[in-house]
Amino acid sequence: MPNRLRLACLSFLIISAAVTQLAAAERGMIGWWRLIDGANDSSGAGRNAVNRGANLRAIGPDGKPGGATQFDGRDDFLEVAGEKAPRLGTGDFSIAVGLHTSAELDDLPGDIISQYDPARRRGFSLGITNNAGVTTNQANFRNVHFGIDNDRLEETWTDNGRPGNALLIFALAVHRGQLFAGTCEPGKDEAGHVYRLSADGQWIDCG
């Protein structure tokens, strides 16, 4: 796993897990950064974070200083040392976070929490992404994005053909283990469709 855990969020962040590989002391909540009283871990796991520029005395929802932690969105973050970072293994885990962003931003929102080693391509990240400027609508504005990798690449590329008369794919999503594609079909009397990829590699028109 990566050497450290990075946090960049407001109000609170909780990580919990139900992982058989975890020690008994780490079952359930394995990290809780309240971010209203510093960067310490309130879960009992001792994963206190080191502040790297964040304002730990920001105005909270109650209007009082110290009720939240504020990040500038560029180089502020909290860091948990490698020896304290969670060892999540291959089991399930969940993340809960409360945050607030300004209505208008002059930069990408970025990561909320990450534990990722780019050299080894292992770990996860959770953040908010904007893809405005490369789409024809705001569907990709302020999306919550989760990514996980364990240095796994597909050995071969599988060509599953063209869904319908698609000129391009606007969106791809996996739901309950199945791949769905939203298309742009600009021909006369045509409209975009949603297609589901079947087990035998055929695109099923969902309408």
C-alpha positions in Angstrom: 0.0 0.0 0.0 1.1 3.7 -0.3 3.3 5.2 2.3 0.8 7.9 3.6 -2.8 9.0 3.7 -3.8 12.5 2.6 -6.9 14.3 3.7 -8.2 17.5 2.2 -11.8 18.0 3.3 -14.0 20.1 5.6 -15.9 19.2 8.8 -15.4 15.5 9.3 -14.1 12.3 7.6 -14.7 8.8 8.7 -13.2 5.6 7.3 -14.7 2.3 8.4 -14.0 -1.3 7.3 -15.2 -4.8 7.5 -12.0 -6.5 6.4 -11.1 -10.0 7.6 -7.4 -9.1 7.4 -7.6 -6.3 9.9 -6.6 -6.8 13.5 -9.4 -6.9 16.1 -8.6 -3.3 17.2 -9.1 -2.0 13.7 -12.5 -3.6 13.0 -15.3 -1.1 12.5 -14.2 2.6 12.5 -10.5 2.8 11.6 -10.2 6.6 11.2 -12.2 9.6 12.3 -10.9 13.1 11.7 -13.5 15.4 13.2 -11.5 18.5 11.9 -13.3 20.7 14.5 -10.6 20.3 17.1 -7.4 19.9 15.2 -6.2 17.0 13.0 -6.3 14.2 15.6 -7.9 10.9 15.0 -11.0 10.4 17.2 -11.4 6.7 16.3 -9.0 5.4 18.9 -6.7 4.0 16.3 -4.1 6.8 16.9 -3.9 7.9 13.2 -3.3 11.6 14.1 -2.6 13.7 11.0 0.1 16.3 10.5 -1.2 19.7 9.2 0.4 20.9 6.0 -1.0 24.4 5.7 -4.7 23.9 6.4 -6.6 26.4 8.6 -7.7 24.3 11.6 -9.6 27.2 13.1 -12.0 28.0 10.2 -15.5 29.2 10.7 -17.9 26.3 11.2 -21.6 25.8 10.4 -22.4 27.4 13.8 -20.5 30.6 12.7 -17.8 30.1 15.3 -14.0 29.7 14.7 -12.8 26.2 15.1 -15.9 24.5 13.8 -14.3 23.3 10.6 -11.0 23.0 8.8 -10.3 25.0 5.6 -8.1 24.0 2.7 -7.0 26.4 -0.1 -7.5 23.7 -2.8 -3.9 23.9 -4.0 -1.3 22.7 -1.5 -3.0 22.4 1.8 -3.6 18.9 3.2 -3.4 16.7 6.3 -1.0 13.8 6.3 -1.0 10.5 8.2 2.4 8.9 8.4 3.0 5.7 6.5 3.3 3.5 9.6 -0.1 4.8 10.8 -2.0 4.6 7.5 -4.8 2.0 7.3 -3.9 -1.3 5.7 -7.1 -2.0 3.9 -6.1 -5.1 2.0 -8.7 -6.4 -0.5 -11.9 -6.2 1.6 -14.7 -3.7 1.6 -14.4 -0.3 3.3 -16.5 2.9 3.4 -15.8 6.6 3.6 -18.2 9.3 5.0 -17.3 12.9 4.7 -19.0 16.3 5.2 -17.6 19.2 3.1 -18.5 22.6 1.6 -17.1 24.3 -1.4 -17.6 27.9 -2.7 -20.3 28.4 -5.2 -17.7 29.6 -7.8 -14.2 28.1 -8.0 -11.2 29.2 -9.9 -9.6 25.8 -9.9 -10.4 22.1 -9.8 -11.9 20.9 -6.5 -9.4 18.0 -6.2 -9.0 15.2 -3.8 -10.9 14.7 -0.6 -8.9 11.8 0.6 -6.2 9.7 -1.0 -3.9 6.8 -0.2 -2.2 6.2 -3.5 1.3 5.3 -4.6 1.7 6.5 -8.3 4.9 4.6 -8.7 3.4 1.2 -7.8 -0.1 2.1 -9.1 -1.7 1.0 -5.9 -4.3 2.6 -3.6 -7.4 4.7 -3.8 -8.6 8.3 -4.1 -11.9 10.1 -3.5 -12.4 13.6 -4.8 -14.5 16.1 -6.7 -13.8 16.6 -10.4 -14.8 19.1 -13.0 -14.6 18.3 -16.7 -16.2 21.5 -18.0 -14.8 22.6 -21.3 -14.6 19.2 -22.8 -18.3 18.4 -22.9 -21.4 20.2 -24.3 -23.2 20.4 -21.0 -22.6 20.6 -17.3 -23.1 16.9 -16.6 -19.4 16.6 -15.6 -19.4 19.5 -13.2 -18.7 18.8 -9.5 -18.8 15.0 -9.9 -17.8 12.9 -6.9 -15.2 10.6 -8.2 -13.8 7.4 -6.6 -10.9 5.5 -8.1 -9.0 2.4 -6.9 -6.2 0.5 -8.5 -3.9 -2.5 -7.7 -1.5 -2.2 -10.6 -3.9 -4.2 -12.8 -4.1 -3.7 -16.5 -6.1 -5.7 -19.0 -3.9 -8.0 -21.0 -5.8 -7.5 -24.2 -8.2 -4.8 -25.6 -11.6 -6.2 -26.4 -13.5 -4.4 -29.2 -17.3 -4.7 -28.4 -18.3 -2.8 -31.4 -20.5 0.3 -31.8 -23.6 0.8 -29.7 -26.4 1.6 -32.1 -25.5 4.4 -34.4 -23.4 6.2 -31.9 -21.2 9.0 -33.1 -19.6 9.1 -29.7 -20.1 7.9 -26.1 -21.2 10.7 -23.7 -20.9 8.6 -20.5 -19.9 5.1 -19.2 -21.1 3.7 -15.9 -20.9 0.4 -14.1 -24.1 -0.6 -12.2 -24.5 -3.9 -10.4 -21.6 -5.3 -12.3 -22.9 -4.3 -15.7 -21.5 -1.7 -18.1 -23.9 1.0 -19.5 -23.1 3.5 -22.2 -25.0 6.8 -23.0 -24.6 7.7 -26.7 -24.8 10.6 -29.1 -26.7 9.6 -32.3 -27.1 12.8 -34.3 -28.7 11.4 -37.4 -32.1 12.5 -38.8 -34.9 11.3 -36.5 -32.3 9.8 -34.1 -31.6 10.4 -30.5 -29.1 9.3 -27.9 -29.8 5.9 -26.2 -28.6 4.0 -23.2 -27.0 0.6 -23.9 -26.1 -2.2 -21.6 -23.2 -4.6 -22.5 -24.4 -8.2 -22.2 -22.4 -11.1 -21.0 -21.7 -12.2 -24.6 -20.4 -8.8 -25.6 -23.5 -7.5 -27.3 -24.9 -4.0 -26.8 -28.5 -4.2 -25.5 -30.6 -1.1 -26.3 -32.3 0.1 -23.1 -34.1 3.0 -24.8 
